[in-house]
Each structure stands twice: as structure tokens, then as C-alpha cells.
Amino acid sequence: MSTLNNYMYQSFNFRGKKKLKPFYDLVASITAEEFGHVELVSTTINLLNKSSSFTGIPDLTPLQNAKNMRSTQSFIASAQASLPVDSMGKPWNGEYVFSSGNLILDLLHNFFLECGARTHKMRVYEMTDHPTAREMIGYLLVRGGTHILAYAKAMEMVTGVDVTRMLPIPNLDNRVFDAARKYEDRGDGNVLFTWNTTGDYLGIKQIWKGNHPQTGDKLRVIEGSPKGAAMPDLDELPEEFAPGIGPEEFQHIAKRLLDKM
């Protein structure tokens, strides 16, 4: 949530878009990717919560497992789904948005933000051996590492300081994580996307160029978006009164829709 909203408001508020187009393009294109990352995390949370309860009448206490869960609020407020809160249920809020209007300061903040997120991902990876969770974390480790490098290269272009010499932070290669290795091996850590095909954000090529400082692989900009995957069709949760439409109501809705066609 913080990476998405920090970059989103920085891109909304960016001054001198034409003069500093490569830097605006960089922040805007990473913003687009962060939308996908939030969706990915939300989907993973929904998949991990599968079978946390069972279908039954209220007196059977179908949500009894919730009382031993860290985030009971997830069962009470959102039918075991994702919410913009941290692991202890503390809500995310707009005060976490950093948009100073100073390009160097914003880039430095973004670099730090991504390094912190990378640290947290590594620690969460070490907390769980669930294959779905690790698959998600492994992918985000690689893509987050790409964003760290992108902001480092942008700062070097502005200031002349080679921030890439500090990388990686933490000093641990993504390939030590089984779930991240395959994404590194196929080159995901060397690519940035424009997220459109109209040529609007190709200015990132002026920043994202040369070779990766750890692997020596050539950095590439791809016009468009990465290949996606089918979204899972999450099961209904009658014990959570979700989605809240029974068979009879569904038949009435279907009839009304057909009548309007």
C-alpha cells in the first residue's frame, strides 16, 4: 500500500513532466506495476484463508478458528479477505504518503522504501513454508529488487553518486530463495515495463540502461505489460453470509438481467 500510494501521488504531483520526462515515466510506470502487486497480495491472502472456517448453522460455530487467529478482524469485517492493514491489524492511512515535490528527495525516499519492503519480504518468507505464500514473495522479491535498482540508477543520473554500489540491501542474493530463483533465471530482475503500448513512457530507457550491477545482464525496457494469469474464482462463504445472494435471489437477478437484454 505504501509503495503504491507514494509513487501514485508523486506521479500525480510531478512538476516539470516534460523537462524531467524520464524520471516521471519511471515513477509512473512503477506505480502501474504496484497496482498489480497489491492485487497479487490480496489474492494470495484470500487463497491462504481457504478452509479457515466451515459451512454450518450459526450454533455450530463455523467461524470458531477465528478466535485463535492473529487478525480476528479479517473474519469479522471482511469475510476472511484482505484489508489495508498490517500484520497486527493496524490500518494503513494517508499519512504514510511521501510526496515532497523535490525529485532527489522523493527518489531517495523511494529507494529506502523499497529496501525496507525487501527486508520485510525476506523475513516473512522465513516465517512460512506455505507454497502459495512463498511463490508470491519470491516473485515480489525479484520485482522489488528491480525497483530498488531503478531508483538507484535514477539518483545516480541526477546526482552522480553511484548508489548501486550499496546493493543488494539486505546483502543477500535473491537466488538463495527457491521461490525467487526461477524469476531471476528467466530475467525478471532485468526488465522494466512501460505498461502501455502508445510510447508514452519510453523515457525510462534513458535511465534503465546498461548492465545489472550484480549479474552483469543487460537491462531491458519492454513496451507493454508482463503476461498475466487467470484470476482464481474464489468460493462463496455461506458461513460469512458472502456473497449474500442465495439461489432464489440469484434466479430473480438472472431473470431481470435477461428481461433487459
C-alpha positions in Angstrom: 0.0 0.0 0.0 2.8 2.4 0.8 4.8 1.8 -2.4 1.6 2.1 -4.5 0.3 5.3 -2.9 3.7 7.0 -2.5 4.5 6.5 -6.2 1.0 7.3 -7.3 0.8 10.7 -5.6 4.4 11.5 -6.6 3.4 10.9 -10.3 0.1 12.8 -9.9 2.0 15.8 -8.4 5.1 15.6 -10.6 6.3 19.1 -11.7 8.2 19.5 -14.9 6.9 16.4 -16.6 8.2 17.4 -20.0 11.6 18.7 -18.8 12.2 15.7 -16.5 10.2 13.1 -18.5 12.5 10.1 -17.9 12.0 10.4 -14.2 8.3 11.0 -14.4 8.0 8.0 -16.7 9.9 5.9 -14.2 7.7 6.7 -11.2 4.5 6.4 -13.2 5.4 3.0 -14.8 6.4 1.6 -11.4 3.1 2.9 -10.0 1.2 0.9 -12.6 3.1 -2.3 -11.5 2.4 -1.7 -7.9 -1.3 -1.9 -8.6 -0.7 -5.4 -9.8 1.3 -6.2 -6.7 -1.4 -5.1 -4.3 -3.9 -7.3 -6.2 -1.4 -10.2 -6.1 -1.0 -9.9 -2.3 -4.8 -9.6 -1.8 -5.4 -12.7 -4.0 -2.7 -14.6 -2.0 -4.4 -13.7 1.3 -7.7 -15.0 0.0 -6.2 -18.2 -1.1 -4.3 -18.7 2.2 -7.5 -18.3 4.2 -9.3 -21.1 2.3 -10.7 -23.7 4.7 -10.2 -21.4 7.7 -13.9 -22.0 8.5 -16.6 -24.4 7.6 -20.2 -24.1 6.4 -22.8 -24.7 9.0 -25.6 -23.2 11.0 -24.5 -20.4 13.4 -24.9 -22.6 16.5 -22.2 -25.0 15.2 -19.7 -22.1 15.5 -18.4 -22.3 11.9 -16.0 -19.4 12.5 -14.5 -20.9 15.7 -11.0 -20.9 14.3 -11.1 -17.1 14.2 -10.6 -16.8 17.9 -7.1 -18.2 17.6 -6.1 -16.1 14.6 -4.0 -13.0 14.9 -6.3 -11.0 12.7 -9.8 -11.7 14.0 -10.9 -8.5 12.3 -10.4 -10.3 9.0 -13.2 -12.7 9.9 -15.4 -10.0 11.4 -15.1 -7.2 8.9 -14.2 -8.7 5.6 -15.2 -12.4 5.4 -11.6 -13.6 5.7 -10.4 -11.4 2.9 -7.6 -8.7 2.6 -7.8 -5.3 4.2 -5.3 -2.3 4.1 -3.8 -3.2 7.5 -0.5 -4.5 8.7 0.1 -8.0 10.2 -1.3 -6.8 13.6 -4.4 -5.2 12.1 -3.2 -1.6 12.3 -4.8 0.2 9.4 -2.8 1.9 6.6 -3.5 5.6 6.3 -2.8 8.5 4.1 -0.2 9.9 6.4 2.3 7.4 5.0 2.3 9.1 1.6 5.5 10.9 1.0 5.4 13.4 -1.9 7.9 16.2 -1.2 7.9 17.8 -4.6 11.7 17.5 -4.6 12.9 14.9 -7.2 16.1 13.8 -5.4 14.3 13.6 -2.0 11.4 11.6 -3.5 13.8 9.2 -5.3 15.9 8.7 -2.1 12.7 8.0 -0.1 11.5 5.5 -2.8 14.9 3.7 -2.7 14.7 3.4 1.1 11.0 2.3 1.0 11.8 -0.5 -1.5 14.8 -1.6 0.6 12.6 -1.8 3.7 10.0 -3.7 1.8 12.6 -6.2 0.6 13.7 -6.8 4.1 10.2 -7.4 5.3 9.6 -9.9 2.4 12.6 -11.9 3.3 11.6 -12.1 6.9 8.0 -13.2 6.0 9.5 -15.8 3.7 11.4 -17.2 6.6 8.2 -17.3 8.7 6.2 -19.6 6.3 6.7 -22.7 4.2 3.3 -22.4 2.5 4.0 -22.8 -1.2 1.4 -20.2 -2.3 2.8 -17.6 0.1 6.4 -18.3 -1.0 5.5 -18.1 -4.7 4.1 -14.7 -4.2 7.0 -13.5 -2.0 9.6 -14.9 -4.4 8.2 -13.0 -7.3 7.9 -9.8 -5.4 11.5 -10.1 -4.1 12.7 -10.1 -7.7 10.4 -7.3 -8.9 11.1 -5.2 -5.8 14.8 -5.6 -6.4 14.3 -4.3 -9.9 12.6 -1.2 -8.5 15.4 -0.6 -6.0 17.9 -0.7 -8.8 15.8 1.6 -10.9 15.6 4.3 -8.2 19.3 3.9 -7.5 20.1 4.5 -11.2 17.8 7.5 -11.3 19.6 9.0 -8.3 22.9 8.4 -10.0 21.8 10.2 -13.1 20.6 13.2 -11.0 23.5 13.4 -8.5 26.4 11.5 -10.0 26.5 9.3 -6.9 26.7 5.5 -7.7 24.1 4.3 -5.2 24.1 0.8 -6.9 27.4 0.1 -5.1 25.4 -0.3 -1.9 23.2 -3.1 -3.4 21.8 -5.5 -2.5 20.2 -4.4 0.8 20.0 -6.6 2.8 23.2 -8.1 1.4 21.6 -11.4 0.3 21.1 -12.6 -3.3 17.6 -13.4 -4.4 18.7 -16.8 -5.7 19.1 -18.1 -2.1 15.3 -18.3 -2.1 14.0 -21.2 -4.1 10.8 -19.4 -5.0 12.7 -16.4 -6.3 15.4 -18.2 -8.2 13.3 -19.1 -11.3 12.2 -15.5 -11.7 15.8 -14.3 -11.6 16.9 -17.0 -14.0 14.3 -16.0 -16.6 15.5 -12.4 -16.4 12.6 -10.8 -14.5 15.1 -8.7 -12.4 16.5 -7.0 -15.6 13.2 -5.7 -17.0 11.0 -2.6 -16.6 7.7 -2.3 -18.4 6.0 0.8 -19.8 2.5 -0.6 -19.1 1.1 0.8 -22.3 1.8 0.5 -26.0 1.5 4.1 -27.1 5.1 5.1 -26.4 4.2 7.5 -23.6 6.6 6.1 -21.0 9.6 5.1 -23.1 11.6 7.8 -21.4 12.6 5.2 -18.8 15.1 3.9 -21.4 17.3 6.9 -20.6 17.6 5.7 -17.0 17.1 1.9 -17.3 20.1 1.1 -19.4 23.5 -0.6 -19.2 24.0 -3.8 -17.2 22.8 -5.2 -13.9 25.4 -4.4 -11.2 25.2 -7.9 -9.6 24.7 -10.2 -12.6 26.1 -8.2 -15.5 23.0 -8.9 -17.5 21.7 -6.3 -19.9 18.9 -4.1 -18.6 15.8 -4.1 -20.9 12.7 -1.9 -21.3 9.6 -3.7 -22.6 6.8 -1.7 -24.1 3.6 -3.0 -22.7 2.8 -5.2 -19.7 4.1 -8.6 -18.5 2.0 -11.7 -19.3 -0.7 -12.1 -16.6 -2.5 -15.2 -15.3 -6.1 -16.2 -14.8 -7.6 -14.8 -11.6 -8.9 -17.6 -9.2 -12.7 -17.8 -8.8 -12.9 -17.6 -5.0 -15.5 -19.9 -3.5 -18.6 -18.5 -1.7 -18.5 -18.4 2.1 -22.1 -19.1 3.4 -20.9 -19.0 7.0 -19.7 -15.4 6.4 -23.0 -14.6 4.6 -20.9 -14.0 1.4 -21.6 -13.1 -1.3 -25.1 -12.6 0.3 -27.1 -13.9 -2.6 -29.0 -17.2 -2.2 -30.3 -19.5 -5.0 -33.7 -17.8 -5.1 -32.3 -14.3 -5.2 -29.9 -15.4 -7.9 -32.7 -16.7 -10.1 -34.6 -13.4 -9.8 -31.4 -11.4 -10.7 -30.8 -13.6 -13.7 -34.4 -13.2 -14.9 -34.2 -9.4 -14.5 -30.9 -9.3 -16.5 -32.4 -11.4 -19.3 -35.5 -9.2 -19.4 -33.3 -6.2 -20.0 -31.5 -7.8 -22.9 
